[in-house]
Amino acid sequence: MQEKSALVLDGRGVIRVSGGDRNSFLQGIVSADVEKITQDRSGWSAFLTPQGKFLHEFFLCADGDSLLIDCEAARLADLKRRLSLYRLRSKVTIEDCSDNIAVAAFYGAGALAALELAVEPGHTTGFGSGRIFVDPRLAELGARAVLARQSAADEVAASGFSPGSQSSYDRLRISLGIPDGSRDMEVEKSTLLENGFDELGGVDWQKGCFLGQELTARTKYRALIKKRLLPVTLQGPPPVPGTAIVADGREVGVMRSSVEGLGLALLRLDKLESTSMAAGDCPLRPEIPDWVRIEKKI
Protein backbone atom coordinates (compact mmCIF):
# COMPACT_ATOMS: atom_id res chain seq x y z
CA MET A 1 0.00 0.00 0.00
CA GLN A 2 1.23 3.49 -0.83
CA GLU A 3 2.13 5.92 1.94
CA LYS A 4 -0.50 8.37 3.13
CA SER A 5 -0.54 11.11 0.47
CA ALA A 6 -2.69 14.00 -0.74
CA LEU A 7 -2.86 16.36 -3.70
CA VAL A 8 -5.10 18.85 -5.48
CA LEU A 9 -6.45 17.20 -8.64
CA ASP A 10 -5.77 19.75 -11.38
CA GLY A 11 -7.69 17.70 -13.94
CA ARG A 12 -11.02 18.07 -12.15
CA GLY A 13 -13.61 20.84 -12.32
CA VAL A 14 -16.78 21.53 -10.34
CA ILE A 15 -20.32 22.35 -11.44
CA ARG A 16 -22.83 23.62 -8.90
CA VAL A 17 -26.51 22.72 -9.39
CA SER A 18 -28.80 24.74 -7.15
CA GLY A 19 -32.50 25.57 -6.94
CA GLY A 20 -35.58 23.86 -5.57
CA ASP A 21 -35.82 21.31 -8.41
CA ARG A 22 -32.14 20.27 -8.34
CA ASN A 23 -32.79 16.69 -7.17
CA SER A 24 -35.77 15.95 -9.41
CA PHE A 25 -33.97 17.56 -12.36
CA LEU A 26 -30.88 15.35 -12.04
CA GLN A 27 -32.83 12.26 -11.00
CA GLY A 28 -34.28 11.77 -14.47
CA ILE A 29 -30.93 12.26 -16.19
CA VAL A 30 -28.08 10.56 -14.30
CA SER A 31 -27.51 6.90 -13.44
CA ALA A 32 -27.26 7.20 -9.62
CA ASP A 33 -30.15 7.79 -7.22
CA VAL A 34 -29.85 11.51 -6.48
CA GLU A 35 -32.25 11.20 -3.55
CA LYS A 36 -29.53 9.22 -1.75
CA ILE A 37 -27.08 12.14 -1.96
CA THR A 38 -27.23 13.88 1.43
CA GLN A 39 -25.00 15.88 3.74
CA ASP A 40 -23.75 12.50 5.01
CA ARG A 41 -23.55 10.61 1.70
CA SER A 42 -21.90 11.35 -1.66
CA GLY A 43 -22.05 9.23 -4.81
CA TRP A 44 -20.63 8.38 -8.21
CA SER A 45 -22.72 8.61 -11.35
CA ALA A 46 -22.78 8.93 -15.13
CA PHE A 47 -24.56 10.81 -17.90
CA LEU A 48 -25.39 8.64 -20.93
CA THR A 49 -26.73 9.03 -24.43
CA PRO A 50 -30.35 7.89 -24.91
CA GLN A 51 -28.79 4.74 -26.41
CA GLY A 52 -26.98 3.95 -23.15
CA LYS A 53 -23.48 5.00 -24.23
CA PHE A 54 -21.04 6.83 -21.97
CA LEU A 55 -20.81 10.61 -22.10
CA HIS A 56 -19.57 11.73 -18.65
CA GLU A 57 -18.77 10.29 -15.22
CA PHE A 58 -18.68 12.38 -12.05
CA PHE A 59 -19.11 12.54 -8.29
CA LEU A 60 -22.13 14.10 -6.57
CA CYS A 61 -21.71 15.84 -3.22
CA ALA A 62 -24.34 17.83 -1.29
CA ASP A 63 -23.18 21.28 -0.19
CA GLY A 64 -25.89 23.10 1.75
CA ASP A 65 -28.75 23.79 -0.66
CA SER A 66 -26.71 22.78 -3.72
CA LEU A 67 -25.27 19.69 -5.37
CA LEU A 68 -21.64 19.79 -6.46
CA ILE A 69 -20.57 17.78 -9.50
CA ASP A 70 -16.87 16.82 -9.46
CA CYS A 71 -16.10 16.13 -13.13
CA GLU A 72 -13.38 16.19 -15.80
CA ALA A 73 -12.20 19.81 -16.11
CA ALA A 74 -11.39 19.49 -19.80
CA ARG A 75 -14.93 18.31 -20.58
CA LEU A 76 -16.84 20.37 -18.03
CA ALA A 77 -18.25 22.78 -20.62
CA ASP A 78 -19.75 19.88 -22.57
CA LEU A 79 -21.36 18.40 -19.46
CA LYS A 80 -22.75 21.79 -18.42
CA ARG A 81 -24.17 22.31 -21.93
CA ARG A 82 -25.82 18.89 -21.99
CA LEU A 83 -27.35 19.35 -18.56
CA SER A 84 -28.69 22.75 -19.59
CA LEU A 85 -30.48 21.21 -22.56
CA TYR A 86 -32.72 19.27 -20.15
CA ARG A 87 -33.39 22.13 -17.73
CA LEU A 88 -36.57 23.31 -19.52
CA ARG A 89 -38.82 24.82 -16.82
CA SER A 90 -37.04 23.25 -13.86
CA LYS A 91 -36.12 25.67 -11.10
CA VAL A 92 -32.38 25.04 -11.22
CA THR A 93 -29.20 27.01 -11.79
CA ILE A 94 -26.22 25.28 -13.36
CA GLU A 95 -22.88 27.07 -12.97
CA ASP A 96 -19.20 26.34 -13.42
CA CYS A 97 -17.62 27.11 -10.06
CA SER A 98 -14.16 25.68 -10.80
CA ASP A 99 -12.57 29.09 -10.21
CA ASN A 100 -13.80 28.97 -6.62
CA ILE A 101 -13.79 25.25 -5.76
CA ALA A 102 -11.00 22.70 -6.16
CA VAL A 103 -10.98 18.90 -5.80
CA ALA A 104 -8.37 17.11 -3.70
CA ALA A 105 -7.56 13.44 -3.14
CA PHE A 106 -6.33 11.81 0.09
CA TYR A 107 -5.12 8.24 -0.30
CA GLY A 108 -2.73 5.56 0.87
CA ALA A 109 -2.27 3.49 4.03
CA GLY A 110 -4.24 4.87 6.97
CA ALA A 111 -5.76 7.76 5.01
CA LEU A 112 -9.36 7.28 6.14
CA ALA A 113 -8.41 6.71 9.78
CA ALA A 114 -6.29 9.86 9.77
CA LEU A 115 -9.27 11.81 8.42
CA GLU A 116 -11.62 10.19 10.96
CA LEU A 117 -13.80 8.83 8.16
CA ALA A 118 -15.69 5.55 8.31
CA VAL A 119 -14.42 2.86 5.96
CA GLU A 120 -17.65 3.15 4.02
CA PRO A 121 -17.92 4.31 0.39
CA GLY A 122 -19.61 7.70 0.17
CA HIS A 123 -19.38 8.63 3.87
CA THR A 124 -19.28 12.45 3.92
CA THR A 125 -18.49 15.15 6.48
CA GLY A 126 -17.24 18.71 6.73
CA PHE A 127 -13.54 19.38 6.21
CA GLY A 128 -11.79 22.73 6.35
CA SER A 129 -13.38 25.07 3.82
CA GLY A 130 -15.57 22.39 2.26
CA ARG A 131 -16.67 18.77 2.31
CA ILE A 132 -14.78 15.47 2.28
CA PHE A 133 -16.09 12.02 1.37
CA VAL A 134 -14.87 8.45 1.14
CA ASP A 135 -14.54 7.55 -2.53
CA PRO A 136 -18.00 6.16 -3.41
CA ARG A 137 -16.49 3.54 -5.73
CA LEU A 138 -14.10 1.80 -3.32
CA ALA A 139 -12.94 2.82 0.14
CA GLU A 140 -9.45 1.60 -0.86
CA LEU A 141 -9.19 4.68 -3.09
CA GLY A 142 -9.22 6.94 -0.04
CA ALA A 143 -11.17 10.19 0.09
CA ARG A 144 -11.98 13.17 -2.09
CA ALA A 145 -12.62 16.73 -0.93
CA VAL A 146 -14.21 19.80 -2.49
CA LEU A 147 -12.47 22.86 -1.02
CA ALA A 148 -12.25 26.60 -1.54
CA ARG A 149 -9.72 26.96 -4.34
CA GLN A 150 -7.84 29.83 -2.74
CA SER A 151 -7.05 27.75 0.35
CA ALA A 152 -7.11 24.18 -1.05
CA ALA A 153 -3.34 23.80 -1.49
CA ASP A 154 -2.68 25.08 2.03
CA GLU A 155 -5.35 22.81 3.51
CA VAL A 156 -3.87 19.79 1.75
CA ALA A 157 -0.36 20.73 2.91
CA ALA A 158 -1.57 21.16 6.50
CA SER A 159 -3.33 17.77 6.56
CA GLY A 160 -0.25 15.88 7.68
CA PHE A 161 -0.27 13.79 4.51
CA SER A 162 2.82 13.52 2.29
CA PRO A 163 2.67 15.45 -1.00
CA GLY A 164 1.04 13.17 -3.58
CA SER A 165 1.37 13.07 -7.35
CA GLN A 166 -0.98 12.34 -10.21
CA SER A 167 1.13 9.32 -11.17
CA SER A 168 1.03 7.76 -7.70
CA TYR A 169 -2.72 8.33 -7.47
CA ASP A 170 -3.15 6.84 -10.95
CA ARG A 171 -1.12 3.82 -9.92
CA LEU A 172 -3.50 3.12 -7.04
CA ARG A 173 -6.57 3.69 -9.22
CA ILE A 174 -5.30 1.50 -12.05
CA SER A 175 -4.18 -1.30 -9.70
CA LEU A 176 -7.77 -1.44 -8.42
CA GLY A 177 -9.24 -1.44 -11.95
CA ILE A 178 -11.06 1.89 -11.68
CA PRO A 179 -11.77 3.93 -14.85
CA ASP A 180 -11.01 7.65 -15.06
CA GLY A 181 -13.56 9.28 -17.34
CA SER A 182 -12.74 9.64 -21.01
CA ARG A 183 -9.17 8.45 -20.41
CA ASP A 184 -10.55 4.94 -20.03
CA MET A 185 -14.05 5.04 -21.51
CA GLU A 186 -14.76 5.98 -25.11
CA VAL A 187 -17.28 8.78 -25.38
CA GLU A 188 -20.49 7.64 -27.12
CA LYS A 189 -19.15 4.07 -27.37
CA SER A 190 -18.45 2.60 -23.92
CA THR A 191 -21.16 1.15 -21.66
CA LEU A 192 -21.40 1.39 -17.89
CA LEU A 193 -21.42 -2.33 -17.17
CA GLU A 194 -18.20 -2.95 -19.12
CA ASN A 195 -16.54 -0.46 -16.81
CA GLY A 196 -17.68 -1.63 -13.41
CA PHE A 197 -20.46 0.85 -12.66
CA ASP A 198 -22.73 -1.92 -11.37
CA GLU A 199 -20.34 -3.28 -8.74
CA LEU A 200 -18.97 0.19 -7.90
CA GLY A 201 -22.37 1.72 -7.15
CA GLY A 202 -22.49 4.06 -10.12
CA VAL A 203 -25.90 2.90 -11.34
CA ASP A 204 -29.07 2.39 -9.30
CA TRP A 205 -31.52 -0.24 -10.57
CA GLN A 206 -34.42 0.78 -8.31
CA LYS A 207 -34.53 4.54 -8.93
CA GLY A 208 -36.61 4.41 -12.11
CA CYS A 209 -35.89 5.88 -15.51
CA PHE A 210 -32.83 7.90 -16.48
CA LEU A 211 -31.23 8.66 -19.83
CA GLY A 212 -29.99 5.39 -21.33
CA GLN A 213 -31.60 3.30 -18.58
CA GLU A 214 -33.52 0.93 -20.85
CA LEU A 215 -30.50 -0.27 -22.80
CA THR A 216 -28.30 -0.39 -19.69
CA ALA A 217 -30.85 -2.60 -17.90
CA ARG A 218 -31.28 -4.81 -20.94
CA THR A 219 -27.51 -5.39 -21.04
CA LYS A 220 -27.54 -6.43 -17.38
CA TYR A 221 -30.56 -8.70 -17.34
CA ARG A 222 -29.80 -10.41 -20.63
CA ALA A 223 -26.17 -11.01 -19.61
CA LEU A 224 -24.86 -9.26 -22.71
CA ILE A 225 -21.54 -8.16 -21.19
CA LYS A 226 -18.74 -9.65 -23.29
CA LYS A 227 -15.90 -7.28 -22.40
CA ARG A 228 -14.61 -5.73 -19.19
CA LEU A 229 -12.13 -3.04 -18.23
CA LEU A 230 -9.46 -4.78 -16.16
CA PRO A 231 -6.01 -4.04 -14.77
CA VAL A 232 -3.10 -5.49 -16.72
CA THR A 233 0.54 -5.97 -15.72
CA LEU A 234 2.79 -4.61 -18.46
CA GLN A 235 6.04 -6.36 -19.31
CA GLY A 236 7.45 -3.70 -21.61
CA PRO A 237 7.14 -0.03 -22.59
CA PRO A 238 3.60 1.25 -21.87
CA PRO A 239 1.46 1.10 -25.02
CA VAL A 240 -0.30 4.21 -26.29
CA PRO A 241 -3.97 4.30 -25.24
CA GLY A 242 -6.03 2.81 -28.06
CA THR A 243 -3.40 0.23 -29.00
CA ALA A 244 -5.02 -3.06 -29.97
CA ILE A 245 -4.32 -6.07 -27.75
CA VAL A 246 -3.68 -9.30 -29.67
CA ALA A 247 -3.65 -12.91 -28.49
CA ASP A 248 -3.04 -15.94 -30.72
CA GLY A 249 -3.20 -13.72 -33.80
CA ARG A 250 -6.62 -12.23 -32.95
CA GLU A 251 -7.60 -8.87 -31.50
CA VAL A 252 -8.96 -9.39 -27.98
CA GLY A 253 -9.01 -5.90 -26.51
CA VAL A 254 -7.66 -2.37 -26.42
CA MET A 255 -5.36 -0.45 -24.06
CA ARG A 256 -6.53 2.46 -21.95
CA SER A 257 -4.51 4.47 -19.41
CA SER A 258 -1.27 3.16 -17.89
CA VAL A 259 1.45 4.09 -15.40
CA GLU A 260 4.67 2.45 -14.17
CA GLY A 261 4.15 -1.11 -15.38
CA LEU A 262 0.39 -1.17 -14.84
CA GLY A 263 -2.46 -0.37 -17.18
CA LEU A 264 -6.16 -0.72 -17.82
CA ALA A 265 -7.44 -2.62 -20.82
CA LEU A 266 -10.87 -3.43 -22.20
CA LEU A 267 -10.67 -7.19 -22.77
CA ARG A 268 -12.89 -9.89 -24.16
CA LEU A 269 -14.02 -12.12 -21.31
CA ASP A 270 -13.75 -15.29 -23.38
CA LYS A 271 -10.03 -14.65 -23.97
CA LEU A 272 -8.85 -13.91 -20.43
CA GLU A 273 -7.05 -17.24 -20.12
CA SER A 274 -4.80 -16.59 -23.10
CA THR A 275 -1.10 -16.62 -22.20
CA SER A 276 0.08 -14.65 -25.23
CA MET A 277 -1.57 -11.23 -24.88
CA ALA A 278 0.40 -8.25 -26.14
CA ALA A 279 -0.24 -4.64 -27.05
CA GLY A 280 2.25 -3.94 -29.80
CA ASP A 281 5.65 -5.03 -28.46
CA CYS A 282 4.46 -5.08 -24.84
CA PRO A 283 3.38 -8.46 -23.39
CA LEU A 284 0.75 -8.11 -20.70
CA ARG A 285 -1.19 -10.17 -18.19
CA PRO A 286 -4.73 -9.38 -17.04
CA GLU A 287 -5.68 -9.34 -13.36
CA ILE A 288 -9.16 -9.55 -11.83
CA PRO A 289 -9.75 -7.38 -8.75
CA ASP A 290 -11.78 -8.90 -5.92
CA TRP A 291 -14.67 -6.51 -6.49
CA VAL A 292 -15.19 -7.51 -10.14
CA ARG A 293 -18.02 -9.99 -10.71
CA ILE A 294 -17.54 -12.22 -13.73
CA GLU A 295 -18.28 -15.91 -14.12
CA LYS A 296 -14.78 -17.05 -14.98
CA LYS A 297 -11.59 -16.01 -13.19
CA ILE A 298 -8.04 -16.56 -14.26
PyMOL commands that set and color helices and strands:
alter all, ss='L'
color gray80, all
select helices_A, chain A and resi 22-27+34-36+73-85+111-114+139-141+149-157+166-175+181-183+193-195+213-221+269-271
alter helices_A, ss='H'
color red, helices_A
select strands_A, chain A and resi 5-8+12-18+43-48+54-63+66-72+93-96+101-107+124-127+130-134+143-148+162-163+227-234+244-247+250-259+262-268+278-279+282-286
alter strands_A, ss='S'
color yellow, strands_A
deselect
rebuild
show_as cartoon
